[in-house]
Amino acid sequence: MRLSMTTIAQLREASSLLRAAGWSVREGATHSRGSVDLAAQRVWTRGEIEAVVHLLIVIDDAEGELAFLQAEGKVDHAPLTFSLGDETSMLDRDLAAQLHALAYRREQSITSAAQVDAPKARRRATWSSGDFTRAFAALDGVRNDLLKLSIDTLSDDLELLDADDAEAAIAPFARRRDLLHAIAITSQTMRTKTFRLEQARVVGADYRWIDVVSADSFADFTDALTRHYTARFAKRRFTAA
């Protein structure tokens, strides 16, 4: 796909803003369900616990005005998360039991402190005339990739270790939580600087969301987003790695 000059300019600006704010950036990153224009990552740690926030960003350079159907009601602002300690059903019984014992000490998740809320959205919507399929697909795609990578890596490690060393190999996977936050930067005009766009599932009551941000507001958005996550993690005694 050939990128327009507008998209290239927005990519460069977004990359520069994120790097200046302390994020590690990958451009043109792929995942199992497609690609994103930018993938940004930042790590916070507290002792043995690691929290990794992933920003999954797509650029929408379509022209015109976006029309939203605004939504009412209480919003769950938690980002989509992944922790292998919560995915024990995907592992064989013995390995799942060992992982669960490490991930849930005294039957409480040791990474629960690493699960923080995203900034609250002032506006939210359930439908848009724009096509942000890639941003929504990235949430499930990257989560699936994290699961596959964790299981494959853990399986390879265990094949090379004695049984007595298995706990040491499993422990790092029990101590990490990944948070996925998808964003669409749009050139189209909106009546507000940002919207949280929801996508309900046909089966089940849950939904996913992405933040849609106007291109000329992304600098302010990046600053506010970085300050928010830094403050939330600091409140739980995490420090940026």
C-alpha positions as CSV (number, residue, x, y, z in Angstrom):
1,M,0.0,0.0,0.0
2,R,1.4,3.4,-1.0
3,L,1.2,6.0,1.7
4,S,0.1,9.5,0.9
5,M,2.3,12.5,1.8
6,T,-0.2,13.4,4.5
7,T,0.1,10.0,6.1
8,I,3.9,10.0,6.0
9,A,3.9,13.5,7.6
10,Q,1.6,12.3,10.3
11,L,3.6,9.2,10.9
12,R,6.8,11.2,11.3
13,E,5.2,13.6,13.7
14,A,3.5,10.9,15.8
15,S,6.8,8.9,16.0
16,S,8.7,12.0,17.0
17,L,6.2,13.0,19.7
18,L,6.0,9.5,21.2
19,R,9.8,9.1,21.3
20,A,10.2,12.4,22.9
21,A,7.7,11.3,25.6
22,G,9.8,8.2,26.3
23,W,8.0,5.6,24.2
24,S,9.9,3.0,22.1
25,V,8.4,3.2,18.6
26,R,8.2,0.7,15.7
27,E,6.8,1.9,12.4
28,G,4.8,-0.3,10.0
29,A,4.5,-3.1,12.6
30,T,2.6,-6.3,11.7
31,H,0.6,-8.7,13.8
32,S,-1.4,-11.9,13.2
33,R,-4.5,-10.0,12.0
34,G,-2.9,-7.3,9.9
35,S,-0.8,-4.3,10.7
36,V,-0.6,-0.9,12.4
37,D,1.2,2.2,11.2
38,L,2.9,2.7,14.6
39,A,3.4,0.5,17.6
40,A,4.7,2.2,20.7
41,Q,5.7,0.5,24.0
42,R,6.7,1.6,27.5
43,V,7.6,-0.5,30.5
44,W,7.0,0.1,34.2
45,T,8.3,-2.1,37.0
46,R,7.8,-2.7,40.6
47,G,10.1,-5.2,42.1
48,E,9.6,-8.5,40.2
49,I,6.3,-7.2,38.5
50,E,6.5,-5.8,35.0
51,A,3.8,-3.8,33.3
52,V,4.1,-3.2,29.5
53,V,1.8,-0.7,27.8
54,H,1.4,-1.1,24.1
55,L,0.0,1.7,21.9
56,L,-1.4,0.4,18.6
57,I,-1.8,3.3,16.2
58,V,-3.3,3.6,12.7
59,I,-3.5,6.7,10.5
60,D,-6.7,7.7,8.8
61,D,-6.1,10.4,6.2
62,A,-9.5,10.4,4.7
63,E,-11.1,13.8,4.1
64,G,-14.5,15.1,5.3
65,E,-16.2,15.1,8.7
66,L,-16.7,12.1,10.9
67,A,-20.2,11.5,12.1
68,F,-20.7,9.7,15.4
69,L,-23.6,8.2,17.2
70,Q,-22.9,9.2,20.8
71,A,-23.3,6.6,23.5
72,E,-24.6,7.0,27.0
73,G,-24.0,5.0,30.2
74,K,-21.1,3.9,32.3
75,V,-17.9,3.1,30.5
76,D,-15.2,0.6,31.5
77,H,-12.0,2.4,30.8
78,A,-9.7,-0.5,31.4
79,P,-7.4,-1.3,28.4
80,L,-7.5,-4.8,27.0
81,T,-4.9,-6.8,29.0
82,F,-2.9,-10.0,28.6
83,S,-1.2,-12.0,31.3
84,L,-0.1,-15.6,30.8
85,G,-1.1,-16.2,34.4
86,D,-4.7,-15.7,33.4
87,E,-4.4,-18.0,30.4
88,T,-3.7,-21.3,32.2
89,S,-6.6,-23.1,30.3
90,M,-4.3,-22.9,27.2
91,L,-1.6,-24.9,28.9
92,D,-1.3,-28.5,29.8
93,R,-2.6,-29.4,33.3
94,D,0.8,-29.7,35.2
95,L,2.2,-26.6,33.7
96,A,-1.0,-24.6,34.3
97,A,-1.0,-25.7,37.9
98,Q,2.6,-24.4,38.4
99,L,2.0,-21.2,36.6
100,H,-1.2,-20.5,38.6
101,A,0.6,-21.1,41.8
102,L,3.2,-18.5,40.9
103,A,0.8,-16.0,39.4
104,Y,-1.8,-16.3,42.2
105,R,0.0,-16.2,45.5
106,R,-2.5,-16.7,48.3
107,E,-5.1,-16.9,45.5
108,Q,-4.5,-13.3,44.5
109,S,-3.0,-12.2,41.2
110,I,0.5,-10.8,41.7
111,T,0.1,-8.7,38.6
112,S,-3.3,-7.1,39.5
113,A,-1.4,-3.9,40.6
114,A,-0.1,-3.6,37.0
115,Q,-3.7,-3.4,35.6
116,V,-4.5,0.4,35.5
117,D,-7.3,2.3,33.8
118,A,-6.8,4.3,30.6
119,P,-7.7,8.0,30.8
120,K,-11.4,8.5,31.0
121,A,-13.1,9.6,27.7
122,R,-15.1,12.8,27.6
123,R,-17.0,11.6,24.6
124,R,-17.8,8.1,23.5
125,A,-19.5,6.6,20.4
126,T,-20.8,3.3,19.1
127,W,-20.7,3.9,15.4
128,S,-18.7,6.0,12.9
129,S,-18.7,6.7,9.2
130,G,-14.9,6.1,9.2
131,D,-13.3,2.6,8.8
132,F,-11.1,1.9,11.9
133,T,-11.2,-1.9,11.4
134,R,-7.4,-2.1,11.6
135,A,-7.3,-0.5,15.0
136,F,-9.9,-2.8,16.4
137,A,-8.3,-5.9,14.8
138,A,-4.9,-4.9,16.4
139,L,-6.3,-5.5,19.9
140,D,-7.2,-9.1,19.3
141,G,-4.2,-9.7,16.9
142,V,-1.6,-8.5,19.3
143,R,-3.2,-10.2,22.3
144,N,-3.2,-13.5,20.3
145,D,0.5,-12.9,19.4
146,L,1.4,-12.3,23.0
147,L,-0.2,-15.6,24.0
148,K,1.4,-17.6,21.2
149,L,4.8,-16.1,21.9
150,S,4.6,-16.7,25.6
151,I,3.5,-20.3,25.2
152,D,6.1,-21.1,22.4
153,T,8.9,-19.5,24.4
154,L,8.0,-21.2,27.6
155,S,7.6,-24.6,25.9
156,D,11.1,-24.2,24.3
157,D,12.6,-23.2,27.6
158,L,11.1,-26.1,29.5
159,E,12.4,-28.6,26.9
160,L,16.0,-27.5,27.7
161,L,15.6,-27.6,31.5
162,D,15.5,-30.1,34.3
163,A,12.3,-30.4,36.3
164,D,14.0,-28.6,39.2
165,D,14.6,-25.6,37.1
166,A,11.1,-25.4,35.7
167,E,9.9,-22.9,38.3
168,A,12.7,-20.5,37.4
169,A,11.6,-20.7,33.7
170,I,7.9,-20.1,34.5
171,A,8.3,-17.3,37.0
172,P,9.0,-14.4,34.5
173,F,5.8,-15.2,32.6
174,A,3.7,-15.1,35.8
175,R,5.1,-11.6,36.7
176,R,4.2,-9.7,33.5
177,R,1.0,-8.0,32.4
178,D,0.6,-6.3,29.0
179,L,-2.0,-3.5,28.4
180,L,-3.2,-2.8,24.9
181,H,-4.4,0.7,24.0
182,A,-5.5,1.2,20.3
183,I,-5.6,4.7,18.8
184,A,-6.7,6.0,15.4
185,I,-5.3,9.4,14.3
186,T,-7.6,11.0,11.8
187,S,-7.3,13.9,9.3
188,Q,-11.1,14.1,9.2
189,T,-12.7,16.9,11.1
190,M,-14.6,16.1,14.3
191,R,-16.7,18.2,16.6
192,T,-14.4,17.3,19.5
193,K,-10.7,16.6,19.7
194,T,-11.1,12.9,20.6
195,F,-13.8,10.2,20.8
196,R,-13.7,6.8,22.4
197,L,-15.2,4.5,19.8
198,E,-16.8,1.3,21.0
199,Q,-17.4,-1.9,19.2
200,A,-19.8,-4.4,20.8
201,R,-19.6,-8.1,20.2
202,V,-22.4,-10.1,18.7
203,V,-22.0,-12.8,21.3
204,G,-21.4,-11.7,24.9
205,A,-21.9,-8.4,26.7
206,D,-18.3,-7.2,26.4
207,Y,-16.9,-4.7,23.9
208,R,-13.7,-3.2,22.7
209,W,-12.8,0.4,22.3
210,I,-10.3,2.6,20.5
211,D,-9.5,6.3,20.9
212,V,-10.0,8.4,17.8
213,V,-7.9,11.5,17.9
214,S,-7.8,14.4,15.5
215,A,-4.4,14.8,13.8
216,D,-3.9,18.4,15.0
217,S,-4.5,17.3,18.6
218,F,-2.2,14.3,18.8
219,A,0.6,16.3,20.5
220,D,-1.7,17.2,23.4
221,F,-3.1,13.7,23.5
222,T,0.3,12.1,23.7
223,D,1.3,14.3,26.5
224,A,-1.9,13.7,28.5
225,L,-1.8,9.9,27.8
226,T,1.9,9.6,28.9
227,R,1.3,11.7,32.1
228,H,-1.8,9.6,32.9
229,Y,-0.1,6.2,32.7
230,T,3.0,7.5,34.5
231,A,0.9,8.9,37.3
232,R,-1.2,5.8,37.7
233,F,1.8,3.5,37.8
234,A,3.6,5.9,40.2
235,K,0.6,5.7,42.5
236,R,1.1,2.0,42.7
237,R,4.9,2.4,43.2
238,F,5.9,1.4,39.7
239,T,8.8,3.2,38.0
240,A,9.5,3.6,34.3
241,A,12.1,1.1,33.1
